[in-house]
Amino acid sequence: MTPTVSILFDVGADTTVPLPSYETAGAAGADIRANLSTDDRATGICLNPGARALIPTGLRMEIPEGFELQVRPRSGLALKQGLTCLNTPGTIDCDYRGPVGVILINLGQEPVTIQHGDRIAQIVVAPVTQARFAVADELTETQRGSSGFGSTGTD
């Protein structure tokens, strides 16, 4: 079954900005675009090195129950410009109906301007399993045990 994500343009959004789209037949993520406020459309939003901003997409979504929408960085932006998403992957829950924004940070050396309509991130629709959480008297033993970060070696 292919889930359907219903999309509503937010108030004031530019409805000519393309909806999220898969750019190749095998793409797992659909590119999502900046849909800037009318005040920012002409100039864009400049992110200086180290700066972060919530970039609006102009979209609200209804994600089917049992699914989430994950917001992930675009690898080309990360490599070429140092732009990535904070809170990665970001999760949009199926019961959220507010505006969708993408938190971008510039980890590069130069200022980067996000222009109206730019592809800024990718979104992946993924199934969700909710677990039960229960207090236990003890946990089962494993070979790793309580060894933490970096404990599984470098190979």
Contacts in CASP RR format, 6 or more apart in sequence:
PFRMAT RR
TARGET T0000
AUTHOR 0000-0000-0000
METHOD contacts of the structure
MODEL  1
MTPTVSILFDVGADTTVPLPSYETAGAAGADIRANLSTDDRATGICLNPG
ARALIPTGLRMEIPEGFELQVRPRSGLALKQGLTCLNTPGTIDCDYRGPV
GVILINLGQEPVTIQHGDRIAQIVVAPVTQARFAVADELTETQRGSSGFG
STGTD
3 63 0 8 1.000
3 64 0 8 1.000
3 67 0 8 1.000
3 125 0 8 1.000
4 64 0 8 1.000
5 61 0 8 1.000
5 62 0 8 1.000
5 63 0 8 1.000
5 64 0 8 1.000
5 69 0 8 1.000
5 125 0 8 1.000
6 61 0 8 1.000
6 62 0 8 1.000
7 19 0 8 1.000
7 20 0 8 1.000
7 59 0 8 1.000
7 60 0 8 1.000
7 61 0 8 1.000
7 62 0 8 1.000
8 59 0 8 1.000
8 60 0 8 1.000
8 61 0 8 1.000
8 62 0 8 1.000
9 15 0 8 1.000
9 58 0 8 1.000
9 59 0 8 1.000
9 60 0 8 1.000
10 35 0 8 1.000
10 56 0 8 1.000
10 58 0 8 1.000
10 59 0 8 1.000
10 60 0 8 1.000
10 98 0 8 1.000
10 99 0 8 1.000
12 37 0 8 1.000
12 38 0 8 1.000
12 58 0 8 1.000
13 35 0 8 1.000
13 56 0 8 1.000
13 58 0 8 1.000
13 59 0 8 1.000
14 35 0 8 1.000
14 36 0 8 1.000
14 41 0 8 1.000
14 58 0 8 1.000
14 116 0 8 1.000
14 117 0 8 1.000
17 33 0 8 1.000
17 34 0 8 1.000
17 35 0 8 1.000
17 58 0 8 1.000
17 116 0 8 1.000
17 117 0 8 1.000
18 33 0 8 1.000
18 117 0 8 1.000
19 59 0 8 1.000
20 30 0 8 1.000
20 31 0 8 1.000
20 32 0 8 1.000
20 33 0 8 1.000
20 59 0 8 1.000
20 123 0 8 1.000
21 30 0 8 1.000
21 31 0 8 1.000
22 29 0 8 1.000
22 30 0 8 1.000
22 31 0 8 1.000
23 31 0 8 1.000
27 122 0 8 1.000
28 124 0 8 1.000
29 72 0 8 1.000
29 122 0 8 1.000
29 123 0 8 1.000
29 124 0 8 1.000
30 122 0 8 1.000
30 123 0 8 1.000
30 124 0 8 1.000
31 74 0 8 1.000
31 119 0 8 1.000
31 121 0 8 1.000
31 122 0 8 1.000
32 57 0 8 1.000
32 59 0 8 1.000
32 71 0 8 1.000
32 100 0 8 1.000
32 102 0 8 1.000
32 119 0 8 1.000
32 120 0 8 1.000
32 121 0 8 1.000
32 122 0 8 1.000
32 123 0 8 1.000
33 57 0 8 1.000
33 117 0 8 1.000
33 118 0 8 1.000
33 119 0 8 1.000
33 120 0 8 1.000
34 45 0 8 1.000
34 55 0 8 1.000
34 56 0 8 1.000
34 57 0 8 1.000
34 102 0 8 1.000
34 114 0 8 1.000
34 115 0 8 1.000
34 116 0 8 1.000
34 117 0 8 1.000
34 118 0 8 1.000
34 120 0 8 1.000
35 56 0 8 1.000
35 57 0 8 1.000
35 58 0 8 1.000
35 59 0 8 1.000
35 116 0 8 1.000
35 117 0 8 1.000
36 44 0 8 1.000
36 45 0 8 1.000
36 55 0 8 1.000
36 56 0 8 1.000
36 114 0 8 1.000
36 115 0 8 1.000
36 116 0 8 1.000
36 117 0 8 1.000
37 56 0 8 1.000
40 116 0 8 1.000
41 116 0 8 1.000
43 113 0 8 1.000
44 113 0 8 1.000
44 114 0 8 1.000
44 115 0 8 1.000
44 116 0 8 1.000
45 53 0 8 1.000
45 55 0 8 1.000
45 113 0 8 1.000
45 114 0 8 1.000
46 111 0 8 1.000
46 112 0 8 1.000
46 113 0 8 1.000
46 114 0 8 1.000
47 53 0 8 1.000
47 83 0 8 1.000
47 104 0 8 1.000
47 105 0 8 1.000
47 106 0 8 1.000
47 111 0 8 1.000
47 112 0 8 1.000
47 113 0 8 1.000
47 114 0 8 1.000
48 106 0 8 1.000
48 111 0 8 1.000
49 106 0 8 1.000
49 107 0 8 1.000
49 108 0 8 1.000
49 109 0 8 1.000
49 110 0 8 1.000
49 111 0 8 1.000
50 105 0 8 1.000
50 106 0 8 1.000
50 107 0 8 1.000
50 108 0 8 1.000
51 105 0 8 1.000
51 106 0 8 1.000
52 86 0 8 1.000
52 103 0 8 1.000
52 104 0 8 1.000
52 105 0 8 1.000
52 106 0 8 1.000
53 103 0 8 1.000
53 104 0 8 1.000
53 114 0 8 1.000
54 101 0 8 1.000
54 102 0 8 1.000
54 103 0 8 1.000
55 101 0 8 1.000
55 102 0 8 1.000
55 103 0 8 1.000
55 104 0 8 1.000
55 114 0 8 1.000
55 120 0 8 1.000
56 99 0 8 1.000
56 101 0 8 1.000
57 99 0 8 1.000
57 100 0 8 1.000
57 101 0 8 1.000
57 102 0 8 1.000
57 120 0 8 1.000
58 99 0 8 1.000
58 100 0 8 1.000
58 101 0 8 1.000
59 99 0 8 1.000
59 100 0 8 1.000
60 97 0 8 1.000
60 98 0 8 1.000
60 99 0 8 1.000
60 100 0 8 1.000
61 69 0 8 1.000
61 92 0 8 1.000
61 96 0 8 1.000
61 97 0 8 1.000
61 100 0 8 1.000
62 94 0 8 1.000
62 97 0 8 1.000
63 69 0 8 1.000
63 92 0 8 1.000
63 93 0 8 1.000
63 94 0 8 1.000
63 96 0 8 1.000
63 125 0 8 1.000
64 94 0 8 1.000
65 94 0 8 1.000
66 94 0 8 1.000
66 127 0 8 1.000
66 128 0 8 1.000
67 94 0 8 1.000
67 125 0 8 1.000
67 126 0 8 1.000
67 127 0 8 1.000
67 128 0 8 1.000
68 91 0 8 1.000
68 92 0 8 1.000
68 93 0 8 1.000
68 94 0 8 1.000
68 125 0 8 1.000
68 126 0 8 1.000
68 127 0 8 1.000
68 128 0 8 1.000
69 91 0 8 1.000
69 92 0 8 1.000
69 123 0 8 1.000
69 124 0 8 1.000
69 125 0 8 1.000
69 126 0 8 1.000
70 89 0 8 1.000
70 90 0 8 1.000
70 91 0 8 1.000
70 92 0 8 1.000
70 123 0 8 1.000
70 124 0 8 1.000
70 125 0 8 1.000
70 126 0 8 1.000
71 85 0 8 1.000
71 88 0 8 1.000
71 89 0 8 1.000
71 90 0 8 1.000
71 91 0 8 1.000
71 92 0 8 1.000
71 101 0 8 1.000
71 102 0 8 1.000
71 121 0 8 1.000
71 122 0 8 1.000
71 123 0 8 1.000
72 85 0 8 1.000
72 88 0 8 1.000
72 89 0 8 1.000
72 90 0 8 1.000
72 121 0 8 1.000
72 122 0 8 1.000
72 123 0 8 1.000
72 124 0 8 1.000
73 83 0 8 1.000
73 84 0 8 1.000
73 85 0 8 1.000
73 88 0 8 1.000
73 121 0 8 1.000
73 122 0 8 1.000
74 83 0 8 1.000
74 119 0 8 1.000
74 120 0 8 1.000
74 121 0 8 1.000
74 122 0 8 1.000
77 83 0 8 1.000
77 84 0 8 1.000
77 120 0 8 1.000
78 84 0 8 1.000
78 107 0 8 1.000
81 106 0 8 1.000
81 108 0 8 1.000
81 110 0 8 1.000
81 112 0 8 1.000
82 106 0 8 1.000
82 107 0 8 1.000
82 108 0 8 1.000
82 112 0 8 1.000
83 104 0 8 1.000
83 105 0 8 1.000
83 106 0 8 1.000
83 107 0 8 1.000
83 108 0 8 1.000
83 112 0 8 1.000
83 120 0 8 1.000
84 104 0 8 1.000
84 105 0 8 1.000
84 107 0 8 1.000
85 102 0 8 1.000
85 103 0 8 1.000
85 104 0 8 1.000
85 105 0 8 1.000
85 121 0 8 1.000
86 103 0 8 1.000
86 104 0 8 1.000
86 105 0 8 1.000
87 103 0 8 1.000
89 124 0 8 1.000
92 100 0 8 1.000
92 123 0 8 1.000
94 128 0 8 1.000
102 120 0 8 1.000
102 121 0 8 1.000
104 114 0 8 1.000
104 120 0 8 1.000
104 121 0 8 1.000
106 112 0 8 1.000
114 120 0 8 1.000
144 151 0 8 1.000
144 152 0 8 1.000
END
